């Protein structure tokens, strides 16, 4: 299963590496609406 909860997806290159996000904190932005469907 591949959940789409990030505003901008992290992309893996051909060698299996993912670039480190440059934003504050963890560097990612959560899509609150997408995340809401997984809350209980």
C-alpha positions in Angstrom: 0.0 0.0 0.0 1.3 3.4 -0.9 -0.4 6.2 1.0 -0.3 9.7 -0.6 -0.1 11.9 2.6 2.7 14.2 1.5 1.9 17.5 -0.4 4.9 16.8 -2.6 5.9 13.1 -2.9 9.4 11.9 -2.3 10.9 10.5 -5.4 13.5 7.7 -5.5 16.2 7.9 -8.2 17.4 5.0 -10.2 20.0 4.0 -7.6 17.5 3.9 -4.8 18.3 7.2 -3.2 15.8 9.9 -2.0 16.9 13.5 -1.8 16.8 15.1 1.7 13.9 17.6 1.8 15.0 21.2 2.4 12.0 22.5 4.4 11.9 23.2 8.1 11.6 20.4 10.6 11.5 17.1 8.8 11.4 18.9 5.5 8.0 17.6 4.4 4.5 19.0 4.3 1.6 16.7 5.2 -1.6 16.7 3.2 -4.1 17.1 6.1 -7.1 16.0 4.0 -5.5 12.8 2.8 -4.3 12.0 6.4 -7.8 12.5 7.8 -9.1 9.4 6.1 -6.6 7.3 8.1 -7.5 8.7 11.6 -9.7 6.7 14.0 
